[in-house]
Amino acid sequence: MSASEHQVPPTRTARNDRLRRDPGKYRAMNRKERRRLEKAARQTGDTGSAVPPTSGASRGGAGADIPAVLRQAFTFHAAGRTREALGLYRRILAAQPDHADALNHAGVAAFQLGDTAHAVELLRAASRLPGNAEAHNNLGTVLQASGDLEGAMASYRRALGIDSGNAEAHKNLGIALHKSGDPDAAAAACRRALAIEPGFAGAHNALGVALEAADDLDGAVAAYRRAVEIEPGFVGAHCNLGSVLKAAGEFDAAGAAYRRALEVKPDLAEAYQHLAGLKTFTAPDGDTAAMEGLLSRSSITDGQAMLLGFALGKAYDDMGEYDRAFDHVEKGNRLKRASLRYDVADDEELAERIAALFTGEFLHRHAGPGAPPGQPIFIVGMPRSGTTLVEHILASHSRVYGGGELADLRRLAGGLNKLSPTGHDFPEGVAGLGPKDLHRLGRTYWEAVRRRAPESPHITDKAPGNFRYLGLIHLMLPRATIIHCVRNPVDTCLSCYKLLFVSGQNFSYDLVELGRYHRLYARLMDHWRAVMPGRILDLRYEDLVAAQEQETRRLLDFCGLPWEDACLSFHTTRRLVKTASATQVRQPIYGKAVDGWKRYARHLGPLLEALGPLAGDS
């Protein structure tokens, strides 16, 4: 079994980013695994005959018929008859509990059928048998899918310790390293896989993911193109190619890549959603007809229906059919919300704890005498509040590198329990840190982000959720600049609701939860302004639209940057933009989105009520 190399029915992404960002989990058997099983079946004998009805297998055991039962199990498994194959593997294990092949492939089958706990149990048993590199590799894939990256990487490394020439394990390790936030190590692992097997399309695809994460546009494009040259039917790589070209602003080429994916798989809902984000619909067309046709199928999965709901919502919004658009978006949100385990009360309680700890007196008491080198620029706010636009303006300046939505600060905050003497998590763990600890944290953060652009004096970090960490930023990076993007609350929330995010933002799929989340965010930002006066620049989206040059000058002045005309023509800047605003920031500033919520007002009662007084700001 390998990590996912082909598209999976997703339940949490707006693009093909389950493959791009989370390529370790899958349910459908990929071609490489199917070929392996077919070969195994041939090697154990004739693949065409079923187990005789009078055999020991039919009576619930396997006994002397183990080779025949295993042969039939491989045949079923290769044909996609996974449940039947698992039953046969279990018959073998009833007779011979330490049968390596049966344990290994039963673990694969259990995982493909959605029973992750049983898959881990079977694969751990298989991996305890001597010399079973494939079982370690498979266990790593299951652990990675369940979120245990450390366990997954350990399993892949054990597989490679047994068989250093296992290209699959090198590639899978690369995927896990990418997910852990180390794209350079990920790329190195993928290259080791390709040194062993140059024609390994999955490794080229995984290399593209790692290079894209490292902002190597040309390298990522080349890797994805090589993957589809080797395997023209590799729909995931076609979609990944389309997405990186979209991020680079090459929209025609991106659309062509998505169309090629649809040639291979005409019912690929992900590709239609990508295309919907690239084009402006003026009237119903072939794409809307195809999406509506897919949505009407009785066999449609929840994952496909969710993607099509958001895509058709975008299409009908473009056409001005707002009631129809909202109907589709609402259905998409309902399906997405049903797939999540989330309680907005947890975020509300966290915000209260943060405000209770980071008082003005606490910040004064914990302030250190020095500051780490470097001047990062943090851009925070609600999603869809203009953070991508502001970053793109700043990244058009010669002294600024646009880092995008970085995870480094979140990872540092998440690891405070290991650093703080109290053993507490964020925020309480900050109370146990001294000035030297905070200085060390700041240096660790800066050294991590500056690897992306060693020569740039300023690097932006526009993860919107960093608004939680402004007190920590103030203490560990006192020279950092903090920009807060503000937008009409109802426009912001509606824009979130109409979008299927790549990951996270679990609050955005229910109107009431959206309103409650926006209120906790607004309360925390009010707190930061009170305890850190003058430390934060509020930049209103509506003001930037109405007075672009004036607000851009104010932004650059606050960042200590000299004026450059390129910041006004930001839409011509060539860089990767990996957010849903990738198409908008390639255009000059426009005002269509201002007060856009009024077109949907009749549907927004729950949101307006949840926003309370904030709705009056609209």
VOTOR-822936 format. One record per residue (C-alpha): x, y, z. Coordinates in pm, whole numbers. Layout:
+--------+--------+--------+
|      x |      y |      z |
+--------+--------+--------+
|      X |      Y |      Z |
...
+--------+--------+--------+
This chain:
+--------+--------+--------+
|      x |      y |      z |
+--------+--------+--------+
|      0 |      0 |      0 |
|    128 |    344 |    -79 |
|     30 |    688 |     32 |
|   -241 |    842 |   -177 |
|   -135 |    905 |   -531 |
|   -476 |    955 |   -684 |
|   -781 |   1157 |   -603 |
|   -993 |   1065 |   -305 |
|  -1354 |   1162 |   -235 |
|  -1269 |   1452 |     -3 |
|  -1461 |   1573 |    299 |
|  -1267 |   1883 |    392 |
|  -1105 |   2064 |     99 |
|  -1205 |   2319 |   -156 |
|   -954 |   2206 |   -415 |
|   -764 |   1887 |   -475 |
|   -579 |   1973 |   -158 |
|   -649 |   1646 |     18 |
|   -395 |   1521 |   -234 |
|   -178 |   1833 |   -217 |
|   -179 |   1894 |    157 |
|   -292 |   1566 |    304 |
|   -170 |   1301 |     62 |
|   -150 |   1019 |    317 |
|   -514 |    912 |    348 |
|   -717 |    717 |     99 |
|   -994 |    465 |     69 |
|   -990 |    358 |   -297 |
|   -709 |    126 |   -402 |
|   -456 |    302 |   -623 |
|   -310 |    147 |   -934 |
|     28 |     72 |   -785 |
|   -129 |   -134 |   -507 |
|   -359 |   -312 |   -752 |
|    -64 |   -407 |   -972 |
|    122 |   -539 |   -668 |
|   -170 |   -761 |   -568 |
|   -219 |   -887 |   -922 |
|    148 |   -979 |   -937 |
|    126 |  -1152 |   -598 |
|   -176 |  -1350 |   -712 |
|     11 |  -1463 |  -1025 |
|    312 |  -1564 |   -819 |
|     99 |  -1785 |   -593 |
|    -60 |  -1963 |   -886 |
|   -366 |  -1945 |  -1110 |
|   -566 |  -1628 |  -1041 |
|   -877 |  -1734 |  -1221 |
|  -1019 |  -2006 |   -997 |
|  -1215 |  -1946 |   -682 |
|  -1163 |  -2144 |   -365 |
|  -1354 |  -2471 |   -409 |
|  -1677 |  -2479 |   -211 |
|  -1568 |  -2797 |    -36 |
|  -1236 |  -2653 |     79 |
|  -1138 |  -2577 |    434 |
|  -1184 |  -2209 |    356 |
|  -1554 |  -2258 |    297 |
|  -1591 |  -2427 |    636 |
|  -1447 |  -2121 |    816 |
|  -1082 |  -2226 |    824 |
|   -793 |  -2241 |    579 |
|   -564 |  -2521 |    688 |
|   -383 |  -2681 |    397 |
|   -565 |  -2453 |    154 |
|   -381 |  -2138 |    267 |
|   -206 |  -2082 |    -72 |
|   -537 |  -2114 |   -258 |
|   -722 |  -1888 |    -13 |
|   -445 |  -1629 |    -30 |
|   -448 |  -1644 |   -409 |
|   -823 |  -1584 |   -413 |
|   -791 |  -1303 |   -155 |
|   -532 |  -1126 |   -371 |
|   -757 |  -1167 |   -674 |
|  -1058 |  -1018 |   -492 |
|   -847 |   -738 |   -347 |
|   -701 |   -643 |   -685 |
|  -1051 |   -638 |   -832 |
|  -1175 |   -396 |   -565 |
|  -1377 |   -661 |   -379 |
|  -1209 |   -550 |    -58 |
|  -1458 |   -676 |    198 |
|  -1452 |  -1024 |     50 |
|  -1073 |  -1017 |     41 |
|  -1061 |   -918 |    407 |
|  -1283 |  -1213 |    495 |
|  -1039 |  -1449 |    325 |
|   -736 |  -1290 |    494 |
|   -912 |  -1345 |    827 |
|   -967 |  -1713 |    746 |
|   -596 |  -1751 |    691 |
|   -517 |  -1572 |   1017 |
|   -757 |  -1797 |   1208 |
|   -541 |  -2092 |   1101 |
|   -203 |  -1915 |   1109 |
|   -208 |  -1592 |   1319 |
|    145 |  -1487 |   1221 |
|     99 |  -1521 |    845 |
|    291 |  -1214 |    722 |
|    110 |  -1159 |    390 |
|   -234 |  -1208 |    542 |
|   -163 |   -968 |    829 |
|    -17 |   -706 |    597 |
|   -289 |   -714 |    334 |
|   -568 |   -751 |    589 |
|   -439 |   -429 |    743 |
|   -451 |   -264 |    401 |
|   -805 |   -389 |    343 |
|   -928 |   -282 |    686 |
|   -791 |     68 |    626 |
|   -952 |     88 |    284 |
|  -1283 |     -8 |    444 |
|  -1249 |    269 |    702 |
|  -1154 |     62 |   1009 |
|   -836 |    245 |   1102 |
|   -804 |    100 |   1454 |
|   -819 |   -257 |   1323 |
|   -579 |   -170 |   1043 |
|   -324 |    -41 |   1296 |
|   -363 |   -356 |   1506 |
|   -307 |   -585 |   1206 |
|    -16 |   -387 |   1065 |
|    159 |   -360 |   1402 |
|    138 |   -738 |   1428 |
|    278 |   -772 |   1075 |
|    557 |   -524 |   1143 |
|    672 |   -723 |   1446 |
|    764 |  -1010 |   1215 |
|   1130 |   -995 |   1106 |
|   1224 |   -822 |    781 |
|    874 |   -700 |    694 |
|    956 |   -361 |    542 |
|    625 |   -340 |    357 |
|    427 |   -374 |    680 |
|    622 |    -85 |    837 |
|    555 |    123 |    525 |
|    184 |     42 |    534 |
|    162 |    112 |    906 |
|    320 |    451 |    842 |
|     52 |    533 |    586 |
|   -229 |    443 |    826 |
|    -70 |    637 |   1114 |
|    -21 |    937 |    887 |
|   -386 |    927 |    786 |
|   -490 |    924 |   1150 |
|   -278 |   1230 |   1227 |
|     17 |   1059 |   1398 |
|    296 |   1210 |   1189 |
|    573 |   1121 |   1433 |
|    461 |    759 |   1440 |
|    428 |    754 |   1063 |
|    778 |    888 |   1006 |
|    921 |    637 |   1253 |
|    748 |    355 |   1064 |
|    875 |    471 |    727 |
|   1228 |    495 |    864 |
|   1202 |    143 |   1002 |
|   1093 |     25 |    660 |
|   1394 |    197 |    505 |
|   1623 |     50 |    769 |
|   1517 |   -292 |    643 |
|   1507 |   -201 |    273 |
|   1684 |    124 |    184 |
|   1585 |     74 |   -179 |
|   1212 |    100 |   -108 |
|   1114 |    395 |   -327 |
|    760 |    386 |   -193 |
|    874 |    435 |    166 |
|   1106 |    721 |     68 |
|    816 |    893 |   -108 |
|    581 |    834 |    184 |
|    839 |    972 |    425 |
|    860 |   1277 |    202 |
|    484 |   1327 |    226 |
|    495 |   1303 |    606 |
|    789 |   1544 |    626 |
|    595 |   1791 |    412 |
|    297 |   1766 |    644 |
|    521 |   1817 |    946 |
|    636 |   2149 |    799 |
|    978 |   2056 |    658 |
|    950 |   2094 |    279 |
|   1326 |   2080 |    220 |
|   1358 |   1741 |    391 |
|   1041 |   1629 |    211 |
|   1189 |   1717 |   -126 |
|   1512 |   1533 |    -39 |
|   1318 |   1217 |     50 |
|   1119 |   1233 |   -274 |
|   1440 |   1275 |   -472 |
|   1581 |    964 |   -305 |
|   1271 |    777 |   -420 |
|   1325 |    904 |   -775 |
|   1692 |    808 |   -772 |
|   1573 |    452 |   -711 |
|   1275 |    463 |   -947 |
|   1294 |    756 |  -1193 |
|    959 |    670 |  -1349 |
|    766 |    681 |  -1019 |
|    482 |    923 |  -1096 |
|    367 |    937 |   -733 |
|    711 |   1049 |   -618 |
|    721 |   1324 |   -883 |
|    381 |   1438 |   -760 |
|    493 |   1436 |   -395 |
|    809 |   1625 |   -495 |
|    588 |   1888 |   -657 |
|    393 |   1927 |   -332 |
|    715 |   1977 |   -135 |
|    863 |   2222 |   -385 |
|    541 |   2419 |   -395 |
|    549 |   2445 |    -14 |
|    902 |   2582 |    -46 |
|    774 |   2839 |   -302 |
|    978 |   2681 |   -583 |
|    722 |   2752 |   -854 |
|    925 |   2631 |  -1152 |
|   1035 |   2315 |   -973 |
|    682 |   2229 |   -864 |
|    541 |   2280 |  -1214 |
|    815 |   2064 |  -1364 |
|    753 |   1786 |  -1109 |
|    377 |   1778 |  -1167 |
|    425 |   1783 |  -1544 |
|    668 |   1493 |  -1522 |
|    413 |   1299 |  -1314 |
|    144 |   1333 |  -1581 |
|    390 |   1259 |  -1861 |
|    465 |    926 |  -1693 |
|    103 |    858 |  -1603 |
|   -139 |   1061 |  -1819 |
|   -437 |    935 |  -1620 |
|   -303 |   1069 |  -1289 |
|   -591 |   1307 |  -1215 |
|   -443 |   1419 |   -884 |
|   -126 |   1543 |  -1048 |
|   -328 |   1722 |  -1318 |
|   -525 |   1900 |  -1046 |
|   -211 |   1978 |   -848 |
|    -55 |   2126 |  -1160 |
|   -366 |   2335 |  -1213 |
|   -361 |   2458 |   -855 |
|      4 |   2566 |   -857 |
|    -47 |   2742 |  -1190 |
|   -349 |   2917 |  -1042 |
|   -140 |   3022 |   -741 |
|    115 |   3167 |   -986 |
|   -154 |   3362 |  -1171 |
|   -136 |   3151 |  -1488 |
|   -511 |   3100 |  -1507 |
|   -546 |   2975 |  -1867 |
|   -284 |   2706 |  -1811 |
|   -445 |   2615 |  -1480 |
|   -783 |   2573 |  -1646 |
|   -629 |   2352 |  -1914 |
|   -482 |   2125 |  -1643 |
|   -821 |   2087 |  -1473 |
|   -982 |   2012 |  -1812 |
|   -729 |   1734 |  -1868 |
|   -825 |   1586 |  -1531 |
|  -1190 |   1590 |  -1643 |
|  -1100 |   1415 |  -1967 |
|   -970 |   1129 |  -1755 |
|  -1250 |   1139 |  -1499 |
|  -1556 |   1333 |  -1621 |
|  -1731 |   1312 |  -1283 |
|  -1440 |   1465 |  -1089 |
|  -1622 |   1717 |   -871 |
|  -1293 |   1863 |   -747 |
|  -1192 |   1974 |  -1096 |
|  -1526 |   2146 |  -1151 |
|  -1483 |   2332 |   -827 |
|  -1135 |   2445 |   -926 |
|  -1273 |   2567 |  -1259 |
|  -1557 |   2754 |  -1091 |
|  -1300 |   2953 |   -896 |
|  -1113 |   3044 |  -1213 |
|  -1392 |   3173 |  -1435 |
|  -1672 |   3426 |  -1423 |
|  -2010 |   3280 |  -1515 |
|  -2237 |   3511 |  -1710 |
|  -2502 |   3251 |  -1798 |
|  -2559 |   2875 |  -1755 |
|  -2308 |   2683 |  -1965 |
|  -2165 |   2338 |  -2015 |
|  -1990 |   2342 |  -1680 |
|  -2300 |   2435 |  -1483 |
|  -2500 |   2172 |  -1674 |
|  -2236 |   1908 |  -1598 |
|  -2228 |   2001 |  -1229 |
|  -2606 |   1999 |  -1199 |
|  -2610 |   1661 |  -1375 |
|  -2358 |   1515 |  -1133 |
|  -2546 |   1656 |   -837 |
|  -2868 |   1487 |   -951 |
|  -2713 |   1139 |   -961 |
|  -2840 |    896 |   -701 |
|  -2484 |    769 |   -655 |
|  -2345 |   1110 |   -557 |
|  -2133 |   1100 |   -241 |
|  -2156 |   1361 |     32 |
|  -1803 |   1472 |    -53 |
|  -1889 |   1529 |   -419 |
|  -2218 |   1701 |   -335 |
|  -2037 |   1931 |    -94 |
|  -1782 |   2038 |   -355 |
|  -2050 |   2089 |   -619 |
|  -2260 |   2291 |   -376 |
|  -1984 |   2544 |   -325 |
|  -1895 |   2545 |   -696 |
|  -2252 |   2602 |   -812 |
|  -2297 |   2865 |   -544 |
|  -2005 |   3054 |   -697 |
|  -2149 |   3011 |  -1047 |
|  -2496 |   3143 |   -964 |
|  -2351 |   3427 |   -757 |
|  -2158 |   3537 |  -1067 |
|  -2483 |   3529 |  -1265 |
|  -2668 |   3735 |  -1007 |
|  -2903 |   3449 |   -913 |
|  -2849 |   3501 |   -543 |
|  -3131 |   3288 |   -401 |
|  -3024 |   2994 |   -613 |
|  -2661 |   3054 |   -519 |
|  -2741 |   3059 |   -149 |
|  -2941 |   2737 |   -175 |
|  -2638 |   2554 |   -316 |
|  -2394 |   2712 |    -70 |
|  -2618 |   2630 |    224 |
|  -2631 |   2263 |    120 |
|  -2255 |   2254 |     78 |
|  -2204 |   2403 |    422 |
|  -2448 |   2163 |    581 |
|  -2259 |   1865 |    439 |
|  -1923 |   2006 |    542 |
|  -2040 |   2090 |    894 |
|  -2173 |   1735 |    938 |
|  -1823 |   1599 |    875 |
|  -1661 |   1808 |   1151 |
|  -1616 |   1771 |   1524 |
|  -1617 |   2130 |   1639 |
|  -1765 |   2341 |   1918 |
|  -1732 |   2719 |   1894 |
|  -1759 |   2734 |   2274 |
|  -1405 |   2590 |   2290 |
|  -1273 |   2886 |   2089 |
|  -1471 |   3129 |   2304 |
|  -1326 |   2981 |   2620 |
|   -972 |   2995 |   2477 |
|  -1012 |   3364 |   2388 |
|  -1126 |   3438 |   2745 |
|   -822 |   3259 |   2888 |
|   -589 |   3451 |   2657 |
|   -735 |   3787 |   2759 |
|   -725 |   3692 |   3128 |
|   -353 |   3609 |   3112 |
|   -219 |   3881 |   2882 |
|   -300 |   4187 |   3087 |
|   -106 |   4509 |   3047 |
|     77 |   4438 |   3373 |
|    169 |   4085 |   3258 |
|    310 |   4216 |   2929 |
|    513 |   4481 |   3111 |
|    647 |   4229 |   3363 |
|    753 |   3976 |   3098 |
|    906 |   4220 |   2851 |
|   1271 |   4141 |   2777 |
|   1560 |   4384 |   2726 |
|   1658 |   4269 |   2378 |
|   1503 |   4153 |   2054 |
|   1594 |   3881 |   1806 |
|   1715 |   3994 |   1464 |
|   1476 |   4032 |   1176 |
|   1150 |   4214 |   1136 |
|    861 |   3987 |   1046 |
|    530 |   4145 |    949 |
|    226 |   3969 |   1089 |
|   -101 |   4022 |    904 |
|   -398 |   3908 |   1110 |
|   -775 |   3929 |   1104 |
|  -1072 |   3717 |   1012 |
|  -1038 |   3505 |    697 |
|  -1170 |   3692 |    392 |
|  -1100 |   4029 |    554 |
|   -836 |   4140 |    302 |
|   -530 |   3970 |    449 |
|   -420 |   3826 |    112 |
|   -463 |   4165 |    -59 |
|   -256 |   4343 |    206 |
|     16 |   4079 |    190 |
|     30 |   4101 |   -189 |
|     69 |   4479 |   -169 |
|    356 |   4442 |     78 |
|    515 |   4155 |   -117 |
|    533 |   4386 |   -418 |
|    790 |   4591 |   -224 |
|   1155 |   4512 |   -291 |
|   1233 |   4471 |     80 |
|    948 |   4234 |    163 |
|    903 |   3863 |     98 |
|    548 |   3732 |    109 |
|    556 |   3419 |    322 |
|    186 |   3338 |    304 |
|     -3 |   3154 |    577 |
|    283 |   3014 |    782 |
|    233 |   2750 |   1050 |
|    555 |   2823 |   1244 |
|    400 |   3041 |   1514 |
|    113 |   2800 |   1573 |
|    361 |   2514 |   1609 |
|    571 |   2710 |   1858 |
|    266 |   2796 |   2065 |
|    151 |   2434 |   2048 |
|    483 |   2316 |   2191 |
|    492 |   2549 |   2492 |
|    406 |   2266 |   2731 |
|    748 |   2116 |   2657 |
|    931 |   2445 |   2717 |
|    742 |   2599 |   3008 |
|    845 |   2487 |   3358 |
|    477 |   2465 |   3447 |
|    411 |   2212 |   3168 |
|    104 |   2409 |   3062 |
|    -14 |   2464 |   2706 |
|    -77 |   2802 |   2548 |
|   -173 |   3047 |   2684 |
|    -98 |   2952 |   3047 |
|    241 |   2809 |   2953 |
|    364 |   3160 |   2866 |
|    347 |   3255 |   3235 |
|    633 |   3018 |   3313 |
|    869 |   3166 |   3054 |
|   1143 |   3416 |   3133 |
|   1291 |   3682 |   2904 |
|   1559 |   3443 |   2779 |
|   1300 |   3180 |   2694 |
|   1092 |   3433 |   2503 |
|   1400 |   3564 |   2322 |
|   1488 |   3207 |   2225 |
|   1135 |   3151 |   2094 |
|   1158 |   3465 |   1883 |
|   1491 |   3360 |   1740 |
|   1358 |   3011 |   1664 |
|   1062 |   3159 |   1480 |
|   1273 |   3402 |   1276 |
|   1532 |   3140 |   1181 |
|   1253 |   2911 |   1064 |
|   1079 |   3166 |    843 |
|   1389 |   3337 |    705 |
|   1497 |   3016 |    533 |
|   1232 |   3103 |    276 |
|   1409 |   3429 |    186 |
|   1747 |   3466 |    360 |
|   1823 |   3802 |    194 |
|   1495 |   3972 |    273 |
|   1482 |   4199 |    580 |
|   1104 |   4157 |    610 |
|    896 |   3841 |    576 |
|    520 |   3843 |    604 |
|    316 |   3585 |    791 |
|    -51 |   3618 |    706 |
|   -210 |   3331 |    896 |
|   -533 |   3506 |   1003 |
|   -568 |   3302 |   1323 |
|   -247 |   3450 |   1460 |
|   -468 |   3714 |   1621 |
|   -471 |   3477 |   1920 |
|    -96 |   3510 |   1963 |
|    -44 |   3887 |   1949 |
|     60 |   3901 |   2315 |
|    315 |   3626 |   2259 |
|    440 |   3802 |   1944 |
|    478 |   4124 |   2143 |
|    697 |   3946 |   2398 |
|    910 |   3724 |   2177 |
|    941 |   3951 |   1871 |
|    921 |   4309 |   1998 |
|   1043 |   4446 |   1664 |
|    773 |   4270 |   1465 |
|    507 |   4470 |   1284 |
|    142 |   4379 |   1334 |
|   -119 |   4466 |   1071 |
|   -484 |   4397 |   1150 |
|   -718 |   4371 |    852 |
|  -1071 |   4485 |    928 |
|  -1377 |   4441 |    709 |
|  -1753 |   4482 |    740 |
|  -1845 |   4193 |    977 |
|  -2141 |   4067 |    774 |
|  -1950 |   4084 |    445 |
|  -1661 |   3899 |    611 |
|  -1878 |   3622 |    753 |
|  -2078 |   3576 |    433 |
|  -1757 |   3557 |    231 |
|  -1635 |   3284 |    467 |
|  -1966 |   3098 |    440 |
|  -1951 |   3092 |     61 |
|  -1606 |   2933 |     59 |
|  -1485 |   2580 |    122 |
|  -1149 |   2633 |    291 |
|   -847 |   2418 |    219 |
|   -817 |   2331 |    588 |
|   -921 |   2463 |    925 |
|  -1169 |   2748 |    974 |
|  -1419 |   2497 |   1114 |
|  -1630 |   2781 |   1252 |
|  -1723 |   2898 |    903 |
|  -1977 |   2633 |    800 |
|  -2268 |   2744 |   1017 |
|  -2408 |   3098 |   1024 |
|  -2459 |   3108 |   1401 |
|  -2112 |   2973 |   1473 |
|  -1966 |   3224 |   1229 |
|  -2130 |   3510 |   1414 |
|  -2016 |   3383 |   1753 |
|  -1660 |   3333 |   1628 |
|  -1647 |   3682 |   1480 |
|  -1758 |   3824 |   1813 |
|  -1488 |   3642 |   2011 |
|  -1227 |   3757 |   1758 |
|  -1349 |   4118 |   1782 |
|  -1343 |   4107 |   2164 |
|   -986 |   3975 |   2164 |
|   -872 |   4241 |   1917 |
|  -1027 |   4509 |   2139 |
|   -828 |   4361 |   2427 |
|   -499 |   4372 |   2235 |
|   -554 |   4737 |   2141 |
|   -613 |   4820 |   2507 |
|   -307 |   4641 |   2649 |
|    -69 |   4717 |   2358 |
|   -157 |   5073 |   2251 |
|      8 |   5182 |   1927 |
|    139 |   4833 |   1854 |
|   -122 |   4739 |   1591 |
|   -225 |   4908 |   1266 |
|   -593 |   4862 |   1183 |
|   -640 |   4868 |    805 |
|   -998 |   4868 |    682 |
|  -1069 |   4689 |    356 |
|  -1334 |   4945 |    259 |
|  -1087 |   5233 |    313 |
|   -825 |   5058 |    102 |
|  -1076 |   5017 |   -180 |
|  -1187 |   5380 |   -159 |
|   -842 |   5539 |   -118 |
|   -581 |   5292 |   -237 |
|   -274 |   5514 |   -249 |
|   -348 |   5692 |     78 |
|   -399 |   5367 |    268 |
|   -100 |   5202 |    100 |
|    124 |   5491 |    210 |
|    -10 |   5456 |    565 |
|     64 |   5083 |    554 |
|    421 |   5128 |    429 |
|    490 |   5405 |    680 |
|    379 |   5184 |    968 |
|    611 |   4908 |    842 |
|    901 |   5152 |    813 |
|    925 |   5101 |    438 |
|    997 |   5366 |    175 |
|    741 |   5427 |    -95 |
|    760 |   5211 |   -409 |
|    517 |   5246 |   -699 |
|    508 |   4868 |   -740 |
|    286 |   4851 |   -432 |
|     11 |   5030 |   -626 |
|     38 |   4790 |   -921 |
|     49 |   4487 |   -692 |
|   -169 |   4285 |   -929 |
|    125 |   4251 |  -1170 |
|    357 |   4096 |   -909 |
|    449 |   3735 |   -989 |
|    447 |   3516 |   -680 |
|    261 |   3218 |   -546 |
|    -70 |   3306 |   -380 |
|   -206 |   2990 |   -223 |
|   -534 |   3119 |    -85 |
|   -882 |   3147 |   -228 |
|   -804 |   3509 |   -316 |
|   -547 |   3406 |   -578 |
|   -764 |   3530 |   -864 |
|   -876 |   3854 |   -698 |
|   -526 |   3982 |   -615 |
|   -427 |   3949 |   -983 |
|   -672 |   4231 |  -1058 |
|   -663 |   4600 |   -966 |
|   -860 |   4689 |   -655 |
|  -1236 |   4686 |   -714 |
|  -1533 |   4766 |   -493 |
|  -1787 |   4500 |   -592 |
|  -1743 |   4308 |   -265 |
|  -1827 |   4608 |    -46 |
|  -2176 |   4564 |    105 |
|  -2218 |   4244 |    -96 |
|  -2406 |   4091 |    197 |
|  -2713 |   4300 |    115 |
|  -2779 |   4081 |   -188 |
|  -2826 |   3790 |     52 |
|  -2989 |   3978 |    340 |
|  -3308 |   3772 |    341 |
|  -3107 |   3456 |    416 |
|  -2881 |   3596 |    688 |
|  -3110 |   3629 |    989 |
|  -2924 |   3371 |   1201 |
|  -2590 |   3538 |   1126 |
|  -2715 |   3888 |   1203 |
|  -2863 |   3773 |   1533 |
|  -2542 |   3592 |   1630 |
|  -2330 |   3896 |   1546 |
|  -2545 |   4110 |   1773 |
|  -2413 |   4467 |   1797 |
|  -2145 |   4394 |   1536 |
|  -2416 |   4359 |   1272 |
|  -2490 |   4727 |   1327 |
|  -2141 |   4808 |   1194 |
|  -2268 |   4694 |    855 |
+--------+--------+--------+
